[in-house]
Amino acid sequence: MDEERRRREEDKRVAEEKLRVSEQPYFVFKNSKVVSNSNSESTILCMEFLNKGRGAAYCIIPDLECIAKRMDLSEFTIRRYEAVQDPIAMVSEAFVMVMSYDKDEKDFFRMTPTIKFEDASGRKYKQTFCIDIGDRLGNGVIINYAQPELCEE
């Protein structure tokens, strides 16, 4: 009896995991650019991400801050400038994350932004990217292939 119950629970867990993977959103970094804003003390960086997963992403919320490293490995903080304008990304749909940093910072740095989101079933994920910003135009290059991680509730 216990063996049968254990087997049923295992089958249920496997079925839930297959469903989760079939609905899992997956973001990829598409591009970035600096938006000119001469009236500000900050540089505005727009980063575009694309949902290439198998399901829509809901409640997309980038972290309020992330740490960036200059070439000399000293650190500074990049802050979220505004909320994601459309916090839902269907499959093959893009969204823009807008961050800001002090105008006096160098043009070359590595940043690690984290994006939190949910799938259609309400499961929570996070995905952390490593992106090099390589010039004053804000052109970025992805350094890692970030995988979505299921968050514990």
ABEGO torsion letter per residue (X at the ends): XAAAAAAAAAAAAAAAAAAAAAABBBBBBABBBBBBBAABABBBBBBBBBBABABBBBGBBBBABBBBBBAAGBBBBBBBABBBABABBBBGBBBBBBBBBBAABBABBBBBBBBBBBBAAGBBBBBBBBBBBABAAGBBBBABBBBBBBBBX
